């Protein structure tokens, strides 16, 4: 079976959901998870989101 609909949920995002993660500094990575950093909302990558959840 084909995977024709893979990634359609983020195609409407700016640059298809890719950017620079403010925590780790990686460039051209998918930043899809919203979190608060210093009382400001920011979008972070999957690895930083997992690290933030597991460090609590």
Phi, psi and omega in degrees: 000143182279161180247055187292334185260010182291125177087005182289339181289339181248005180292335180280346179289159177297128180057034180055035177081008182260148179182204180251130179284128182288343182272304184267341176083009178292142181256154178055042177245153180290121178248095190242354187251122182272133179212170178255128177234118182054045179061025173236143179280136180215156176260130182237168182277172184295319182294318179290326177295317179294319180296320180293319180290322183280341183277353181286000000 
